[in-house]
Amino acid sequence: MKKKVSNNMYKKIKKSLIEYIISNRLFMSYVLISVISMVLVRKNTVGIFKSPFPFLTDLGIILVVGAIGYFIKPQKQYKYFFIWVCIFALIGLVNSIYYVFYTSFASFGELATLSQTETVTGSIWEKFRWNYLVFILLPLLFHLIHKKLSDSSYYNFLNCVEKGKKMALSTLIVGIFCLSISFAFAKKSDFSRLNKQWNRLYIVERFGAILYQGNDLLQTLRPKISSLFGYEDALRAFNEYFASEENQKYKEDNKYTGIANGYNLIFVHMESMEDFAMDLTFNGKEVTPNLNKLSKEGMFFSNFYPEVSTGTSSDTEFTLLSSLMPVASGTVFVSYYDRNYNTIAKILSNNNYYTFSMHGNLSSMWNRNKAHPSLGYQGMYFEESFQYTQDDVINLGINDKLFFKQAITIIEGIENEHQNYMGTIITLSNHSPFIFQDKYGEFDLSDTFVNSNGETVTTNYLSGTAVGNYLTSVHYADSALGDFLTYINESSAFDNTIFVFYGDHDAKLTRKEKNYLYNYNKENGSVYEEGNENYTQYDSFKHELNKKTPLIMWTKNSKLKNTLKGEVKYYMGMIDVAPTILNMLGYKNEYALGHDIFNIKNNNVVAFPNGNFLSSVMYYNNSTGEYYVINDSTVIDDNYVDKTKESVEKMLEVSNSIIVYDLLNKKESSND
C-alpha cells in the first residue's frame, strides 16, 4: 500500500514538474541563462566554489526580478526578460574584463571615466579572452529560444493556461527564500562591508555580482542626495576621529621639522615605476641605473606603497597631495573634484608659493583641467604647452625625453618669476600596455649561463613577455630620468629646490607574469613549482608586497644634501608623504590621515582602499581574513589584528565621508 502511494506521489510530482517546465519555458530559459552569466563572472574573477551564498543571492534576485514578468502578457514577456538577460550578461562581461586590469569590480561611478582610463582603452584587446564572448552569445541564445517558442505557438498556449498572479507570487516566494538563506548566514560585518562598499572583492565573494552592482548604483547616486541622509553621522564620526587621543599621537616636531623651510618643491610622478626593477641586472647592466644612483645620492624610502583604487594615477595625485584615501565609489577627479581639500599645493600657495602641474597629455585626461585647480594648482602646463610632432609620441603623449627637456625650460622660467614654487611633473611613457618596443630603444634582456651539460647557453626568455616588455619600457623611462637629472645639474637654477621622485602605482603585472621572472627554469623552459629546491617563494602575499614603488627625496643644494640622504626602511603609504614633506617645510595639515613617517616610524600602518593593510610585522588580506607575518620571529596577537583592522576601517570611512559630504568645506564655513 505504501509503495503504491509513493509511486502515485512520484508520478504526481513528475507530472507537475513537466507541466511547469512546459508552461514556463521562456522563464526557465531566462533564469538558466542569467545564472550562467553570474556563475561565469565569478569563475573569471574570485572563483565559483568558495561559498554557496553568492549563488543563492544571485538566484534570489534573478527570481524576484523574473516574478514581475508574470504580470506582463505572455507575448510581451520576451522583451522584459531579454532586457534583464542583457543586463546580467553585461554585468558579467564588464566585470570580467575590468577584473583583469584592476583585480576589482566595475563601478557606475567610473562610467564617466571610461574615456579617461588609459590603461583599459590602451590595452583592452591585449587582455581580452575569447571566453568573454559567451556573455555576448547568451542573449543571442535567449533570442533564438524565443524565436523557436514563437514558431511553436507557445505564447498562444500560455494565454490559455498561465495564471500570472499565482506564478508571480510563487516565484517571488522562492526568490525571497533564497535571499533569506543567504542573508541569514551573513555576519554583521558582511552587511557593514556591503554598506561601505570599499571592499568590492569581498562583497562579490559573499553576496554575488548582482547585489554588488545594484548596491554600487545606490552608492554612486549617494553624493547627488547626500544632504538628505548620512551627513550628521558622518560629521560626528569626523569630529570624533580628529579629536581622538589616537589621532593626536605622533604630531610632535622631530629633527627634520623646518629643515627645508623656504625651499622650492618639485614632485616627479614616475608612471608605473616599480621598486623590483631597481634590483635587476642583465648582462652586467642595471635596468634602472639612474634611479639606482638617485637612491644612493638622496633619501630613499625602500618600503613605500601607493594606496590607489581604480583611479590609478589620479588616485595617487590626489592621495599624495591631500593625505586622504581614494573614494570608495568612482574617482575623486571625476565625481568629487569640486570638493574642498587641504593639500600641499593649497597650503604652499597660501604661503606665497606659485603652484603648477605639468603633463604631456591633454588637460582633459582624468578631468585634470578641473581637478587640478581644485587641488590648489595655479598654473597648468599640458600638451598644448609643448612643441612636438606625432613621431615624438609614445603611447598616450609626448615621450619622456622630449617632455623633460622642454619642462626644464618652463620651470627655469617659473624660478625667474617667482621667489618660491611647488610643482608636479607627471611622466607618461612608461604607461601600459608597454608594447612600443621600437620606441623604447635597445635593452638586452638575454641571459647567458652554463647548463648541466657544461654548455654555454644564451636564452632570451623574457623577450615578448609582459614582464620583458615592461622592463624595456622602464629602462627607457629611466634613461629619460637620467637626462632630466643632467639638465638639473647643469642648470644654474634649482639650488634651492627639493625634488621628490615617486612611482605612482604598480604596473598591474599579474602574479603569474612576475612568477615567470623569478621561477623560470633556464634548462628546460618550464617554471619551477613549489617544492622544488630552486623555487623562489612567490605567493599572493609576496606578490602584494612586491608592488612597492620608489620614493626618493633629492636636492643638489650642498647644505641640505647630506641631510636628505640614506635609506629609510619604515613601511610608508602615499598618504604619509604630505605630512612628512610639510613638516620639513615647516607646515602642518591638521586633517591629514597619514603621518610624518619620522614620528610614527615602525608603528605605521599602510591601509589600502580594499581594507587590506600592511605594518612592520604583517600584511593582512581583508577579504580572506588571512595574514602574512613579515618577520618569522614575530608572534601576532589576535587582538592586534582586530584592533588594527578596526582602526583601518574607521580611517577609510572618515576619509570617504570627507570626500562625499565635503566635510572640510563645511568645517571651514562653520569656523568663519
VEXSELO-779612 format. One record per residue (C-alpha): residue number from 0; residue in one letter; x, y, z. Coordinates in steps of 0.05 Angstrom, whole numbers. Last residue first. Layout:
NUM; a; X; Y; Z .
...
END
This chain:
671; d; 681; 1631; 193 .
670; n; 691; 1566; 232 .
669; s; 625; 1536; 207 .
668; s; 645; 1550; 135 .
667; e; 714; 1518; 144 .
666; k; 682; 1455; 171 .
665; k; 631; 1454; 115 .
664; n; 688; 1457; 64 .
663; l; 727; 1404; 101 .
662; l; 665; 1359; 105 .
661; d; 651; 1356; 31 .
660; y; 600; 1301; 44 .
659; v; 629; 1251; -6 .
658; i; 702; 1269; 4 .
657; i; 706; 1278; 79 .
656; s; 659; 1218; 87 .
655; n; 706; 1173; 47 .
654; s; 765; 1192; 90 .
653; v; 725; 1180; 154 .
652; e; 703; 1111; 130 .
651; l; 774; 1092; 108 .
650; m; 801; 1114; 176 .
649; k; 748; 1075; 214 .
648; e; 762; 1013; 173 .
647; v; 837; 1019; 185 .
646; s; 828; 1027; 260 .
645; e; 781; 967; 263 .
644; k; 832; 924; 225 .
643; t; 887; 948; 271 .
642; k; 847; 929; 334 .
641; d; 826; 862; 306 .
640; v; 897; 843; 284 .
639; y; 929; 867; 349 .
638; n; 877; 830; 390 .
637; d; 893; 766; 352 .
636; d; 966; 772; 375 .
635; i; 1019; 761; 322 .
634; v; 1083; 728; 346 .
633; t; 1144; 757; 309 .
632; s; 1204; 712; 298 .
631; d; 1183; 698; 226 .
630; n; 1186; 772; 209 .
629; i; 1137; 792; 154 .
628; v; 1079; 750; 181 .
627; y; 1028; 740; 126 .
626; y; 954; 748; 141 .
625; e; 888; 713; 128 .
624; g; 820; 744; 138 .
623; t; 802; 724; 67 .
622; s; 776; 790; 40 .
621; n; 815; 835; 88 .
620; n; 883; 807; 70 .
619; y; 931; 828; 125 .
618; y; 1006; 840; 114 .
617; m; 1047; 834; 178 .
616; v; 1101; 859; 226 .
615; s; 1122; 928; 203 .
614; s; 1050; 942; 182 .
613; l; 1009; 928; 120 .
612; f; 935; 933; 110 .
611; n; 879; 905; 67 .
610; g; 814; 943; 72 .
609; n; 800; 949; -3 .
608; p; 827; 1021; -5 .
607; f; 895; 1001; 24 .
606; a; 920; 1019; 93 .
605; v; 994; 1026; 109 .
604; v; 1002; 1021; 185 .
603; n; 1058; 1060; 219 .
602; n; 1085; 1038; 286 .
601; n; 1154; 1026; 257 .
600; k; 1166; 1102; 248 .
599; i; 1108; 1144; 274 .
598; n; 1148; 1208; 281 .
597; f; 1196; 1202; 223 .
596; i; 1140; 1177; 178 .
595; d; 1101; 1241; 187 .
594; h; 1032; 1210; 189 .
593; g; 973; 1199; 142 .
592; l; 901; 1218; 153 .
591; a; 917; 1292; 144 .
590; y; 864; 1340; 171 .
589; e; 911; 1385; 211 .
588; n; 957; 1394; 151 .
587; k; 1021; 1423; 180 .
586; y; 1077; 1469; 156 .
585; g; 1152; 1478; 167 .
584; l; 1178; 1455; 100 .
583; m; 1205; 1390; 131 .
582; n; 1138; 1381; 167 .
581; l; 1102; 1390; 100 .
580; i; 1143; 1335; 68 .
579; t; 1128; 1283; 122 .
578; p; 1054; 1302; 130 .
577; a; 1045; 1302; 54 .
576; v; 1081; 1236; 40 .
575; d; 1044; 1194; 92 .
574; i; 982; 1187; 49 .
573; m; 1024; 1150; -3 .
572; g; 1040; 1095; 46 .
571; m; 1102; 1080; 88 .
570; y; 1135; 1019; 118 .
569; y; 1198; 1044; 153 .
568; k; 1262; 1027; 117 .
567; v; 1291; 1096; 105 .
566; e; 1356; 1092; 65 .
565; g; 1405; 1149; 66 .
564; k; 1408; 1222; 47 .
563; l; 1367; 1285; 55 .
562; t; 1411; 1313; 110 .
561; n; 1476; 1308; 69 .
560; k; 1445; 1346; 11 .
559; l; 1415; 1403; 51 .
558; k; 1475; 1449; 52 .
557; s; 1502; 1429; -16 .
556; n; 1435; 1440; -51 .
555; k; 1432; 1389; -107 .
554; t; 1369; 1360; -77 .
553; w; 1338; 1292; -71 .
552; m; 1278; 1258; -38 .
551; i; 1265; 1188; -65 .
550; l; 1203; 1145; -65 .
549; p; 1207; 1082; -107 .
548; t; 1147; 1035; -115 .
547; k; 1120; 977; -75 .
546; k; 1080; 923; -110 .
545; n; 1125; 866; -87 .
544; l; 1089; 862; -20 .
543; e; 1025; 844; -58 .
542; h; 1060; 790; -98 .
541; k; 1093; 762; -35 .
540; f; 1024; 756; -4 .
539; s; 995; 721; -66 .
538; d; 1051; 670; -67 .
537; y; 1121; 679; -95 .
536; q; 1170; 633; -58 .
535; t; 1231; 624; -103 .
534; y; 1235; 551; -127 .
533; n; 1304; 523; -137 .
532; e; 1295; 467; -86 .
531; n; 1230; 447; -120 .
530; g; 1172; 442; -71 .
529; e; 1133; 499; -101 .
528; e; 1138; 497; -176 .
527; y; 1195; 519; -221 .
526; v; 1172; 544; -289 .
525; s; 1190; 506; -353 .
524; g; 1240; 526; -407 .
523; n; 1283; 464; -400 .
522; e; 1349; 487; -370 .
521; k; 1331; 560; -359 .
520; n; 1278; 543; -308 .
519; y; 1238; 607; -298 .
518; n; 1220; 619; -225 .
517; y; 1230; 694; -211 .
516; l; 1211; 723; -279 .
515; y; 1155; 674; -293 .
514; n; 1128; 689; -223 .
513; k; 1121; 760; -245 .
512; e; 1073; 742; -301 .
511; k; 1035; 692; -258 .
510; r; 1027; 744; -203 .
509; t; 997; 792; -253 .
508; l; 1030; 856; -276 .
507; k; 987; 917; -260 .
506; a; 1047; 963; -267 .
505; d; 1048; 985; -195 .
504; h; 1028; 1056; -175 .
503; d; 1053; 1128; -177 .
502; g; 1127; 1114; -171 .
501; y; 1157; 1173; -134 .
500; f; 1212; 1225; -144 .
499; v; 1213; 1283; -96 .
498; f; 1258; 1341; -117 .
497; i; 1278; 1394; -66 .
496; t; 1296; 1462; -94 .
495; n; 1341; 1520; -71 .
494; d; 1398; 1506; -118 .
493; f; 1347; 1493; -173 .
492; a; 1374; 1542; -225 .
491; s; 1443; 1549; -257 .
490; s; 1426; 1487; -298 .
489; e; 1478; 1432; -310 .
488; n; 1455; 1390; -250 .
487; i; 1382; 1397; -268 .
486; y; 1392; 1382; -342 .
485; t; 1434; 1320; -323 .
484; l; 1379; 1297; -276 .
483; f; 1328; 1303; -332 .
482; d; 1372; 1263; -380 .
481; g; 1378; 1208; -327 .
480; l; 1302; 1208; -320 .
479; a; 1296; 1197; -395 .
478; s; 1343; 1137; -387 .
477; d; 1300; 1112; -330 .
476; a; 1237; 1117; -373 .
475; y; 1273; 1077; -428 .
474; h; 1295; 1024; -379 .
473; v; 1224; 1020; -351 .
472; s; 1197; 1007; -422 .
471; t; 1246; 951; -432 .
470; l; 1228; 924; -364 .
469; y; 1154; 926; -380 .
468; n; 1163; 889; -446 .
467; g; 1201; 835; -411 .
466; v; 1150; 830; -355 .
465; a; 1092; 823; -404 .
464; t; 1131; 773; -446 .
463; g; 1158; 788; -516 .
462; s; 1230; 774; -497 .
461; l; 1234; 748; -425 .
460; y; 1262; 680; -445 .
459; n; 1321; 708; -482 .
458; t; 1367; 649; -472 .
457; t; 1442; 643; -482 .
456; v; 1475; 575; -470 .
455; t; 1545; 557; -451 .
454; e; 1549; 481; -449 .
453; g; 1573; 443; -387 .
452; n; 1519; 390; -395 .
451; s; 1481; 417; -334 .
450; n; 1476; 485; -368 .
449; v; 1526; 543; -366 .
448; f; 1490; 610; -368 .
447; t; 1477; 670; -412 .
446; d; 1415; 712; -401 .
445; s; 1382; 757; -452 .
444; l; 1346; 821; -432 .
443; d; 1387; 866; -478 .
442; f; 1360; 936; -479 .
441; e; 1351; 971; -545 .
440; g; 1308; 1033; -553 .
439; y; 1240; 1048; -524 .
438; k; 1209; 1069; -590 .
437; d; 1211; 1002; -626 .
436; q; 1185; 968; -563 .
435; f; 1120; 1006; -562 .
434; i; 1082; 949; -528 .
433; f; 1085; 971; -455 .
432; p; 1009; 966; -446 .
431; s; 1015; 1004; -400 .
430; h; 1048; 1070; -385 .
429; n; 1123; 1081; -381 .
428; s; 1120; 1139; -430 .
427; l; 1076; 1184; -386 .
426; t; 1111; 1229; -337 .
425; i; 1075; 1276; -289 .
424; i; 1114; 1337; -265 .
423; t; 1084; 1365; -201 .
422; g; 1101; 1435; -178 .
421; m; 1117; 1480; -119 .
420; y; 1144; 1550; -125 .
419; n; 1181; 1603; -86 .
418; q; 1211; 1670; -106 .
417; h; 1173; 1670; -171 .
416; e; 1188; 1697; -240 .
415; n; 1259; 1670; -251 .
414; e; 1240; 1604; -220 .
413; i; 1180; 1598; -265 .
412; g; 1224; 1610; -326 .
411; e; 1271; 1555; -303 .
410; i; 1210; 1510; -295 .
409; i; 1189; 1522; -367 .
408; t; 1259; 1509; -394 .
407; i; 1265; 1445; -353 .
406; a; 1198; 1421; -378 .
405; q; 1222; 1424; -450 .
404; k; 1277; 1373; -440 .
403; f; 1235; 1331; -392 .
402; f; 1179; 1324; -443 .
401; l; 1227; 1309; -500 .
400; k; 1257; 1251; -461 .
399; d; 1191; 1229; -432 .
398; n; 1156; 1218; -498 .
397; i; 1098; 1265; -512 .
396; g; 1030; 1230; -505 .
395; l; 990; 1168; -497 .
394; n; 1034; 1112; -525 .
393; i; 1099; 1144; -543 .
392; v; 1092; 1208; -583 .
391; d; 1152; 1245; -614 .
390; d; 1137; 1219; -684 .
389; q; 1069; 1254; -679 .
388; t; 1105; 1320; -675 .
387; y; 1124; 1361; -614 .
386; q; 1125; 1430; -583 .
385; f; 1098; 1432; -512 .
384; s; 1048; 1478; -476 .
383; e; 988; 1450; -513 .
382; e; 1001; 1381; -482 .
381; f; 996; 1406; -411 .
380; y; 1025; 1462; -369 .
379; m; 977; 1480; -313 .
378; g; 984; 1540; -267 .
377; q; 951; 1556; -200 .
376; y; 949; 1485; -173 .
375; g; 908; 1482; -109 .
374; l; 873; 1414; -110 .
373; s; 811; 1446; -141 .
372; p; 855; 1477; -195 .
371; h; 880; 1406; -210 .
370; a; 811; 1373; -213 .
369; k; 780; 1416; -268 .
368; n; 834; 1413; -322 .
367; r; 854; 1345; -293 .
366; n; 789; 1312; -315 .
365; w; 826; 1245; -318 .
364; m; 851; 1268; -386 .
363; s; 820; 1336; -401 .
362; s; 888; 1371; -396 .
361; l; 910; 1330; -456 .
360; n; 977; 1294; -448 .
359; g; 1049; 1313; -434 .
358; h; 1036; 1332; -361 .
357; m; 1055; 1391; -317 .
356; s; 1025; 1418; -253 .
355; f; 1035; 1486; -220 .
354; t; 1039; 1522; -154 .
353; y; 1068; 1592; -141 .
352; y; 1086; 1595; -68 .
351; n; 1064; 1655; -26 .
350; n; 1044; 1618; 38 .
349; n; 972; 1606; 18 .
348; s; 1001; 1574; -46 .
347; l; 1040; 1527; 0 .
346; i; 979; 1503; 39 .
345; k; 938; 1497; -25 .
344; a; 991; 1457; -62 .
343; i; 1004; 1411; -3 .
342; t; 930; 1397; 1 .
341; n; 870; 1411; 46 .
340; y; 812; 1392; 2 .
339; n; 747; 1428; -14 .
338; r; 701; 1390; -61 .
337; d; 692; 1405; -135 .
336; y; 734; 1345; -159 .
335; y; 685; 1296; -129 .
334; s; 659; 1254; -187 .
333; v; 714; 1260; -239 .
332; f; 780; 1272; -202 .
331; v; 755; 1239; -138 .
330; t; 741; 1173; -172 .
329; g; 681; 1127; -172 .
328; s; 660; 1090; -109 .
327; a; 702; 1083; -46 .
326; v; 738; 1150; -53 .
325; p; 814; 1147; -55 .
324; m; 848; 1157; 13 .
323; l; 865; 1225; 42 .
322; s; 935; 1255; 53 .
321; s; 914; 1312; 7 .
320; l; 973; 1319; -41 .
319; l; 996; 1247; -45 .
318; t; 926; 1218; -44 .
317; f; 900; 1263; -100 .
316; e; 958; 1252; -148 .
315; t; 959; 1178; -130 .
314; d; 885; 1170; -143 .
313; s; 894; 1205; -210 .
312; s; 947; 1155; -230 .
311; t; 905; 1094; -212 .
310; g; 832; 1118; -207 .
309; t; 811; 1045; -195 .
308; s; 839; 1045; -125 .
307; v; 908; 1070; -105 .
306; e; 946; 1067; -40 .
305; p; 1018; 1072; -65 .
304; y; 1069; 1034; -23 .
303; f; 1138; 1055; 1 .
302; n; 1185; 1005; 34 .
301; s; 1252; 1030; 8 .
300; f; 1244; 1103; 24 .
299; f; 1308; 1131; -8 .
298; m; 1337; 1197; 16 .
297; g; 1384; 1221; -38 .
296; e; 1451; 1204; -70 .
295; k; 1443; 1128; -65 .
294; s; 1371; 1127; -89 .
293; l; 1390; 1174; -146 .
292; k; 1443; 1126; -170 .
291; n; 1393; 1069; -170 .
290; l; 1343; 1112; -208 .
289; n; 1397; 1129; -259 .
288; p; 1419; 1056; -268 .
287; t; 1348; 1029; -276 .
286; v; 1351; 962; -313 .
285; e; 1423; 953; -290 .
284; k; 1474; 926; -339 .
283; g; 1520; 868; -324 .
282; n; 1489; 823; -377 .
281; f; 1420; 836; -347 .
280; t; 1412; 870; -279 .
279; l; 1351; 873; -234 .
278; d; 1342; 904; -165 .
277; m; 1315; 971; -188 .
276; a; 1261; 935; -228 .
275; f; 1231; 910; -162 .
274; d; 1214; 981; -140 .
273; e; 1160; 993; -191 .
272; m; 1153; 1053; -237 .
271; s; 1082; 1054; -266 .
270; e; 1088; 1128; -286 .
269; m; 1140; 1168; -248 .
268; h; 1109; 1230; -216 .
267; v; 1166; 1279; -205 .
266; f; 1147; 1324; -148 .
265; i; 1180; 1392; -146 .
264; l; 1189; 1434; -83 .
263; n; 1221; 1501; -72 .
262; y; 1256; 1514; -6 .
261; g; 1234; 1567; 44 .
260; n; 1233; 1519; 103 .
259; a; 1270; 1456; 83 .
258; i; 1297; 1438; 153 .
257; g; 1231; 1461; 184 .
256; t; 1220; 1397; 225 .
255; y; 1270; 1344; 204 .
254; k; 1297; 1331; 275 .
253; n; 1226; 1319; 300 .
252; d; 1165; 1360; 319 .
251; e; 1107; 1326; 353 .
250; k; 1044; 1300; 319 .
249; y; 1057; 1226; 330 .
248; k; 995; 1217; 373 .
247; q; 936; 1265; 368 .
246; n; 897; 1217; 324 .
245; e; 898; 1163; 378 .
244; e; 874; 1212; 431 .
243; s; 813; 1225; 390 .
242; a; 793; 1296; 368 .
241; f; 806; 1281; 294 .
240; y; 764; 1217; 296 .
239; e; 708; 1245; 340 .
238; n; 698; 1304; 294 .
237; f; 695; 1261; 231 .
236; a; 649; 1209; 264 .
235; r; 601; 1265; 283 .
234; l; 604; 1295; 214 .
233; a; 590; 1228; 181 .
232; d; 531; 1215; 227 .
231; e; 502; 1283; 213 .
230; y; 512; 1275; 138 .
229; g; 481; 1206; 130 .
228; f; 417; 1226; 95 .
227; l; 385; 1280; 52 .
226; s; 448; 1322; 42 .
225; s; 480; 1263; 6 .
224; i; 427; 1265; -49 .
223; k; 472; 1271; -110 .
222; p; 530; 1243; -70 .
221; r; 490; 1178; -59 .
220; l; 475; 1164; -132 .
219; t; 540; 1125; -138 .
218; q; 528; 1088; -73 .
217; l; 459; 1067; -98 .
216; l; 489; 1043; -164 .
215; d; 542; 1005; -125 .
214; n; 488; 969; -86 .
213; g; 458; 945; -151 .
212; q; 525; 923; -176 .
211; y; 543; 886; -112 .
210; l; 474; 854; -109 .
209; i; 483; 828; -180 .
208; a; 556; 805; -172 .
207; g; 546; 758; -113 .
206; f; 535; 769; -39 .
205; r; 596; 739; -5 .
204; e; 650; 735; -58 .
203; v; 621; 795; -94 .
202; i; 622; 836; -30 .
201; y; 692; 811; -12 .
200; l; 721; 833; -77 .
199; r; 689; 901; -74 .
198; n; 718; 920; -6 .
197; w; 701; 995; -8 .
196; q; 625; 985; -10 .
195; k; 611; 1018; 58 .
194; n; 542; 987; 63 .
193; l; 563; 919; 37 .
192; r; 622; 920; 84 .
191; s; 576; 934; 143 .
190; f; 528; 879; 119 .
189; d; 585; 829; 120 .
188; s; 609; 855; 188 .
187; k; 542; 837; 218 .
186; k; 552; 766; 194 .
185; a; 513; 734; 137 .
184; f; 482; 666; 148 .
183; a; 411; 693; 150 .
182; f; 425; 737; 89 .
181; s; 439; 678; 43 .
180; i; 381; 637; 69 .
179; s; 334; 697; 64 .
178; l; 356; 712; -7 .
177; c; 338; 641; -30 .
176; f; 271; 645; 7 .
175; i; 257; 713; -24 .
174; g; 266; 682; -93 .
173; v; 222; 623; -77 .
172; i; 167; 669; -50 .
171; l; 172; 714; -111 .
170; t; 165; 655; -158 .
169; s; 102; 631; -120 .
168; l; 73; 702; -122 .
167; a; 88; 714; -195 .
166; m; 61; 646; -215 .
165; k; -5; 659; -178 .
164; k; -11; 729; -206 .
163; g; 2; 707; -278 .
162; k; -42; 645; -283 .
161; e; -18; 617; -349 .
160; v; -62; 565; -384 .
159; c; -98; 596; -444 .
158; n; -53; 656; -459 .
157; l; 6; 609; -448 .
156; f; -15; 565; -507 .
155; n; -18; 626; -553 .
154; y; 52; 643; -529 .
153; y; 79; 574; -545 .
152; s; 52; 574; -616 .
151; s; 111; 531; -638 .
150; d; 142; 585; -682 .
149; s; 141; 634; -624 .
148; l; 177; 584; -579 .
147; k; 233; 575; -630 .
146; k; 240; 650; -638 .
145; h; 243; 659; -562 .
144; i; 296; 604; -557 .
143; l; 336; 640; -611 .
142; h; 331; 706; -572 .
141; f; 356; 671; -509 .
140; l; 415; 643; -547 .
139; l; 431; 712; -573 .
138; p; 429; 738; -501 .
137; l; 479; 683; -482 .
136; l; 525; 694; -542 .
135; i; 551; 761; -519 .
134; f; 569; 737; -450 .
133; v; 600; 675; -481 .
132; l; 646; 721; -520 .
131; y; 686; 730; -455 .
130; n; 713; 661; -467 .
129; w; 757; 692; -520 .
128; r; 799; 730; -471 .
127; f; 814; 804; -480 .
126; k; 877; 828; -445 .
125; e; 914; 853; -507 .
124; w; 848; 877; -535 .
123; i; 836; 921; -475 .
122; s; 906; 950; -478 .
121; g; 903; 1025; -488 .
120; t; 830; 1036; -472 .
119; v; 836; 999; -406 .
118; t; 901; 1030; -381 .
117; e; 883; 1099; -407 .
116; t; 821; 1105; -365 .
115; q; 799; 1175; -383 .
114; s; 748; 1156; -435 .
113; l; 718; 1106; -386 .
112; t; 718; 1159; -331 .
111; a; 644; 1175; -332 .
110; l; 629; 1102; -323 .
109; e; 672; 1103; -260 .
108; g; 616; 1119; -211 .
107; f; 577; 1061; -241 .
106; s; 631; 1017; -211 .
105; a; 669; 959; -240 .
104; f; 697; 903; -199 .
103; s; 768; 891; -173 .
102; t; 833; 858; -193 .
101; y; 845; 924; -230 .
100; f; 862; 906; -302 .
99; v; 838; 834; -309 .
98; y; 780; 849; -263 .
97; y; 752; 901; -311 .
96; i; 747; 849; -367 .
95; s; 707; 800; -324 .
94; n; 668; 858; -293 .
93; v; 645; 886; -360 .
92; l; 626; 818; -388 .
91; g; 588; 792; -328 .
90; i; 550; 856; -314 .
89; l; 534; 859; -389 .
88; a; 507; 788; -387 .
87; f; 463; 807; -328 .
86; i; 437; 869; -364 .
85; c; 426; 830; -429 .
84; v; 386; 776; -394 .
83; w; 347; 831; -359 .
82; i; 328; 864; -424 .
81; f; 310; 797; -455 .
80; f; 264; 780; -396 .
79; y; 223; 843; -408 .
78; k; 223; 837; -484 .
77; y; 203; 764; -480 .
76; q; 145; 777; -432 .
75; k; 107; 815; -486 .
74; q; 70; 757; -518 .
73; p; 57; 726; -450 .
72; k; 22; 788; -422 .
71; i; 61; 821; -367 .
70; f; 47; 809; -293 .
69; y; 88; 745; -298 .
68; g; 150; 787; -315 .
67; i; 150; 815; -244 .
66; a; 170; 746; -218 .
65; g; 233; 749; -261 .
64; v; 262; 805; -219 .
63; v; 249; 765; -156 .
62; l; 276; 701; -189 .
61; i; 340; 735; -214 .
60; i; 350; 767; -145 .
59; g; 343; 700; -110 .
58; l; 389; 666; -159 .
57; d; 443; 719; -149 .
56; t; 437; 714; -73 .
55; l; 436; 638; -74 .
54; f; 498; 636; -118 .
53; p; 534; 687; -75 .
52; f; 516; 644; -14 .
51; p; 540; 576; -38 .
50; s; 613; 592; -18 .
49; k; 683; 585; -46 .
48; f; 661; 545; -106 .
47; i; 660; 595; -163 .
46; g; 724; 635; -163 .
45; v; 740; 709; -150 .
44; t; 745; 732; -222 .
43; n; 731; 693; -286 .
42; k; 693; 638; -249 .
41; r; 654; 691; -212 .
40; v; 634; 724; -278 .
39; l; 617; 655; -306 .
38; v; 570; 637; -249 .
37; m; 533; 703; -258 .
36; s; 524; 695; -333 .
35; i; 503; 622; -324 .
34; v; 450; 644; -273 .
33; s; 422; 693; -324 .
32; i; 419; 638; -377 .
31; l; 384; 590; -330 .
30; v; 334; 640; -303 .
29; y; 314; 668; -372 .
28; s; 309; 599; -402 .
27; m; 264; 578; -344 .
26; f; 220; 639; -357 .
25; l; 214; 623; -431 .
24; r; 199; 550; -418 .
23; n; 147; 564; -365 .
22; s; 86; 525; -389 .
21; i; 124; 463; -410 .
20; i; 170; 467; -349 .
19; y; 112; 472; -301 .
18; e; 74; 416; -335 .
17; i; 135; 371; -331 .
16; l; 144; 388; -258 .
15; s; 71; 375; -242 .
14; k; 73; 308; -278 .
13; k; 136; 287; -242 .
12; i; 106; 308; -175 .
11; k; 43; 268; -189 .
10; k; 81; 208; -214 .
9; y; 124; 208; -151 .
8; m; 63; 216; -107 .
7; n; 29; 157; -142 .
6; n; 91; 114; -135 .
5; s; 96; 130; -60 .
4; v; 22; 114; -50 .
3; k; 31; 47; -86 .
2; k; 93; 31; -44 .
1; k; 56; 48; 20 .
0; m; 0; 0; 0 .
END
